[in-house]
Amino acid sequence: MQDNLSRCPTAHSTALLLAVNSYEQKLLNVLTKARLAISRGPPTAVWRQRADKEEIIELNRDVRIYWADFMGAISVQTHETVHRIERDVNRMRSGVNRVELSVDSIGYNSHIKELVPLSSATGEDHDICLHGTRTEVLDLIYQWVDDPNAPQLWWLTDVAGAGKSTIAKHLSTEWKHQGRLAGCYFFNKNRPETTNKQGFCDTLAAQMANNQPQLRSLITHAIKEIGPILSMCPFEEKLDKLVIQPMSNVALVLVIDALDECDERDRAIILHKLLSSLPQAPQLKILITSRPERDIAQLLEGYRSRTDSLHDVEFKSNRDDIAAFVEHKLRGLVRSSELTNEGVDRLAKRVNCLFILASTACKVVEESPTPQGDLEELLNPNQDLLRDINTLYSTILTRACKGAQVGQGSGSKIWQLLINVLKAILATTTPLTISAIDGLLGIKNTKRLVEFLSSVLNVRPDGIVIILHPTFREFLEDQTKAGQFHIDMTDAHKLMAKGCLSIMKRELCFNICQLGSSFVLNRDVPDLNEKISKHISKGLQYGCVYWPDHIVNSNGASGDCEVDRALLQVIEDGSSLYWIEVMSALGNIPKAIKGLQDIEKYHLVSLLVQRTYACTNRAGKERGLKAKINDIKRFLIAFSTPISESIPHIYISAIPFTPKKSYIRQGAEALFPNTMSVFIGCTENWPEPPQEWLGHTSEVNSIAFSPDGRHVASGSKDKTIRLWDAETGQPLGEPLRGHSGTVWSVAFSPDGRRVVSGSKDKTIRLWDAGTGQTLGEPLQGHSANVVSVVFSPDGRRIVSGSWDETIRLWDAKTGQALRKPLRGHSGYVWSVAFSPDGRRIVSGSSDKTIRLWDAATGQPLGEPLQVHSGTVLSIAFSPDGRRIVSGSQDNTIRLWDTGTGQPLGEPLRGHSSYVSSVAFSPDGRRIVSGSSDNTIRLWEAGTGQTLGEPLQAHSHDVASVAFSPDGRRIVSGSRDNTIRLWDTGTGQPLGESLRGHSDYVSSVAFSPDGSRIVSGSRDKTIRLWDAGTGRPLGEPLQAHSDDVWSMASSPDGRHIISGSGDSTIQPWDSEIGQQLRNQSPGNTDPASVAIPSNSGPVSTLSPQECSISNTPHTKTHDSRRFVSGPHFAPPGFFDCSISEDGWVSSSDGVLYWVPPHNRYGLQHSHILTIPTDSSFRATWIDFIHFHCGTSWVKCRK
């Protein structure tokens, strides 16, 4: 107790401590006396009895007194402690209040930070009006804002360069200082990110929260209400909730400048929504400036608004304003006596009240070494150089040619240099620096020429060159205005294509980034970005990335042999490998593949081939440019994994496994002799497009084409996803591994850049379609198999359906779950889909119901669609997304309103058995249904009435029905093994039944152009039919050894992909009805023959492969030469292993990469295979010349 009390600082604690000490001392005295009494003999004890009794009584009295003091001290101490606790609690409450206020502020800020405003759209590039100018128009606008009866919208319009943006900037600045500005948005063609509607709402809402604190809570509430789907929220809803509704009861102003520089479609959406929302915010005023575009004027018709032009006679101060502006800009030159006031006044009168003309003329004079002389030339009435902006632009360019000519060569040479620099500036895909333009054009004059054009061009602090005003670009692209300075954009792209290839030829080199070791992958090189900046110029970076784009945009650079020669040189002398180095360093291998595909897609290669041989007199088209470009593309596709991940392994890993007759291999062998040699397991040629796409090791459950039709994604029971090149059938990189269970569903995003997969492992995964890398962590939330996944139409959300009876929404960018699971089904959710506008979700379940959900809120729309009394077998959205049709085992069809979730009318009755298939016509006005009663019926979608009699001709169940794209025909597939065509107008069959299948037809569909029909059957075949004649197109598409589970058509209808229970994917040419590769010449038997061997037994690997046992490994007479097998490590490396993605590694790092078809044979070298190009091919590697690690650069001769 003493120890505890001694730590208490209060006076009461001290008094209490003294009382305890005194009490303790008395007890010690009594104890001493008691012990002394005990030690006495009996006589003495008797004699001391009375004295001891008195001392005990006294001690007892003292104990009571001290006990009372002690308890009093405790009472005081308790009171003090309670008081102190109360004081501390009050302090805490005060702190909590402050914290709550702070938290509220943090809450506001954290939600506001979810917005993504564009700083480039706030008008920072524009100046305000010069003091004392534009007073008349400004006063009129101020009066308009103050007048509650004035129209809510003012459209201030005029020609380009009239000063509209300056006025808009001035007003927004003034209103912000006055506390009246809600926000402003400046569209600007020099800032491409501002020229659409994407950042409009976020930018205005962020400004409103900053400029008007009273709106902050309303905007925060709106952000919370929208929830995690803020970035995906439809534009109209976002504008309404974030911008319009918070201003419903306040008098504020919005400023929108240069609406004409917004994409035409997007500006129509913006303006329509603003105009229709004005009644919700009656005190809001909106000022819009733009050129007098017709579409804007038409949109404003019918709305109460004010329209004025800056050059209306009402604004008589324009001339005075121009004079004040010119005097201000040239004041310094007048003070230095380089100009006269009289000359300045004359200039102000000659610029026709056009501010861009005045501003540009002043720049010309300001930046001239002889201001007075240039001013006199501009004012010369005989030349009339200031009659309009186009004449002034011509004058500026002419003067630039003359000025740059001094000491630089002939006038024609300078003119051509000037034109080329302007072509580069106009045609560039991304803005270029002066040094990059020099590099691409092979000149050193850009800086000087740009200096002479400083009145129309601007050099930013980072060296980027941009055009000051859009009127200059418009002038250059218009031949009638620009004359000799006209820029033909096709020629501009041709020049840039030539420049890109030329700088590649000059600057590309081996090991351009000076990488020290091959053990480390690109992502692990700590200073790779610094090496890129140091060793790869901006011009070379641009050239490597964009040369294919410029060739495409120049229509193949038609007629220019220099482009052809440059391209041929880059390909033939090894520079193509150095180009791949740069693209690997920049992480742009997918862009490289796409660029080569674009050239082929636009049929440019054939044109280039013809010109190449005409220009170079080379013979033999077999070695032409087309074949070489295709060879590089095949190389990039086949070895995308090592090439993307490591620059050194372009040479160490990719070249040794490249087919021996490949152009890229033959060109590299002489330059890079010091690599490993794959002397068994390397093919002679690139494989032809395969009959079967082999790669999965179990059933293929789902396949999907990319939106552009170039790639295919497949999901399998082997727990992987594979990406394939749709043209060659080659796998793109390694299998996408990450799932621990069957992959049930795969889908591409609308832009083709991502793939989503759903799995038995209860997760969803996102993948980069270009690299195959996972994007973030798995999306976890379901508690059972995820059997259906799909992207929203805008690609921003994913919806998933699961056997856990729920639907979940996910943010496709972050992978975060959007709201709680959508619960309502009492059975497995088998299928989910977005409506065409992305605002609703429909789901089908084994609980015999269909449910509609609000995609933004996750709330169910109405009650379950459960009027059916049997399992729902088929559902379909109408083309406009407003209705759903369903067919059921209860023999009925039902229509549903997607807005309310309510059934539309009574069930559509007429079938006498299951309704197995339903579909809307393309115009949404009719419905077709197929039934187990052997009939097809047509229905009026509006009324639900039957159209005519049942379509009867099948002798068994109708399993599938579909409309033709024009809605005039129906195709049906039946269990009677036939397909039939029907006229939707008469209901009569068109011709005889289409016979050919030997088992029931499970699926039918028209090609996108309606000219062909494709059918799938239980007989394991696919058949193509002529939709006009009903005749089969060729033989059955027959390659699967099991039932066909799924089919997909490419977007252009040219290809079909089928997936089967035999674990393969089959590509088909739908135009000729054949697989995309014929049998190899001389091989007519699909099964090869096993050849006996004395060294061991034959072990069959597949129906097309056999294996022969051989010696486990071999060591030649050269002690450095090892062939792989159990000992696949190069000499001197131990504890090596092969990863799932093919990298052979040791403790030092990665050694080399092995293609998928060589991995088995590399680890089992005693197995030989026939044919030698099988997917289990034997692989032996000779390491005698192998260099890796810090000596990897020795691979080059």
URTA-V685474 format. One record per run of one state. SS is the DSSP state (~ for helix, > for strand, _ for the rest). FROM is the first residue (numbers start at 1). LEN is the number of residues. Records with the same first field share a line. If there is no record, write none. Layout:
SS->FROM-LEN, FROM-LEN
//
This chain:
_->1-1, 7-4, 40-2, 48-1, 113-6, 122-13, 147-6, 158-6, 179-2, 187-5, 195-5, 212-1, 233-2, 248-5, 258-1, 262-2, 281-4, 291-3, 301-4, 310-8, 330-1, 336-5, 351-4, 367-4, 380-9, 406-5, 428-5, 442-4, 453-4, 460-4, 468-2, 478-1, 486-3, 508-14, 525-3, 536-2, 554-7, 573-2, 586-3, 602-2, 617-4, 624-1, 639-1, 646-3, 658-5, 672-5, 681-12, 694-6, 706-5, 717-3, 726-5, 732-4, 738-5, 749-5, 760-3, 769-5, 775-4, 781-5, 792-5, 803-3, 812-5, 818-4, 824-5, 835-5, 846-4, 855-5, 861-4, 866-6, 878-5, 889-4, 898-5, 904-4, 909-6, 921-5, 932-3, 941-5, 947-4, 953-5, 964-5, 975-3, 984-5, 990-4, 996-5, 1007-5, 1018-4, 1027-5, 1033-4, 1038-6, 1050-5, 1061-4, 1070-4, 1076-17, 1094-2, 1097-1, 1103-2, 1110-5, 1116-6, 1123-14, 1139-4, 1147-2, 1154-2, 1164-3, 1171-7, 1179-1, 1183-6, 1196-2
~->2-5, 11-29, 42-6, 49-64, 119-3, 135-12, 164-15, 192-3, 200-12, 213-20, 235-13, 259-3, 264-17, 294-7, 318-12, 331-5, 341-10, 355-12, 371-9, 389-17, 411-17, 434-8, 446-7, 470-8, 479-7, 489-19, 522-3, 528-8, 538-16, 561-12, 575-11, 589-13, 604-13, 621-3, 625-14, 640-6, 649-9, 663-9, 1156-8, 1189-7
>->153-5, 181-6, 253-5, 285-6, 305-5, 433-1, 457-3, 464-4, 677-4, 693-1, 700-6, 711-6, 720-6, 731-1, 736-2, 743-6, 754-6, 763-6, 774-1, 779-2, 786-6, 797-6, 806-6, 817-1, 822-2, 829-6, 840-6, 850-5, 860-1, 865-1, 872-6, 883-6, 893-5, 903-1, 908-1, 915-6, 926-6, 935-6, 946-1, 951-2, 958-6, 969-6, 978-6, 989-1, 994-2, 1001-6, 1012-6, 1022-5, 1032-1, 1037-1, 1044-6, 1055-6, 1065-5, 1074-2, 1093-1, 1096-1, 1098-5, 1105-5, 1115-1, 1122-1, 1137-2, 1143-4, 1149-5, 1167-4, 1178-1, 1180-3
//
